[in-house]
């Protein structure tokens, strides 16, 4: 089939369960121009170079397409900005999260994460059918990020509704009204930002031991985030703090159930779990592509000239399976070495929440393997979420023989 339709085929829902043959087709060409004027890059070394190239912008305002700029009452989040704006906002957001100002924040959460995972698996006892997404993979990271930020637990369902609408607005599927989805996404973003802004106001008057309190009371050398910046940043942290981890845990368990020899090896050798999670980030990454990159000048990639302003898609999941970079890339190896994947991106926009996501997934999968007896897939492939960008099962039905006790 023509390479000009690759993005259309990758976006098509019927290919959601297995987009990897399409990525292999893309890698044969390296760079592929699409019917809509966008360009796809699918090879590892070219993606790595572009992620570190200052001529490549993350700011959607640089795109030449007429619908590129989305009017919104809130400013863009720092992931949609370039330096120096990006650097300033990212450093302010990181101050209460990690080194050098808060070096123990993630380590201190380990016990809480284990406790939450234990409570969730306790709830799975004596059940012969579970939905891993609704029963475990969603509530674990969303409970962790809400506790970390200081969001009341009873407000989690409302946050989930806003998040789903925002994520859906990123998709451009045949038959959809993109403007209507965009309007719905902006409305949800505004509602979520307003809620978090109000919560920040309450923490300003009555601080607690959480990240929102730390952000509103931080008097670092660059000052504080203003109200609109705070609303945008907290919205980003809330969504990014759980959305991709849900996919990582779910894709991880799906992969292990499809590879029972790897599952049993991890039960025998739990010390391999950290490297297994890195392999999952390569093999089934929760973020499949970066769709908002724009050349600030004409650039040459793989012998193809990409013009200034053209939409540029960096297909991370394709790069993660590039045989020129990884040996036997379609093989899942929980003990793989030299695993410099794109699971958390790379360059100045690499995910600063990666340490938390790693801990959550390691704890989650270890607990599930320890507590579930004879787990097996009830449906394969499972029903997938609509998004080709944040790809993962919408539900993961699993059957088990017995729900083991706490000491199993």
Secondary structure by P-SEA (a helix, b strand, c coil): ccccaaaaaaacccccccaaaaaaaaaaaccccccccbbbbccaaaaaaaaaccccccccccccccccbbbbcccccccccccaaaaaaaaaaaccccccccccccccaaaaaaaaaaaaaaaacccccccccccccccaaaaaaaaaacccccaaaaaaaaaaaaaaaaccccccaaaaaaaaaaaaaaaaaaaaaaaaaaaaacccccaaaaaaacccccccccaaaaaaaaaaaaaaacaaaaaaaaaaaaaaaacaaaaaaaaacccaaaaaaaaaaaaccccccccbbbbcccccccccccccccbbbbaaaaaaacccccccccccccccccccccccccccccccaaaaaaaaaaaaaaaaaaccccccccccccccccccccccccbbbbbbcccccccc
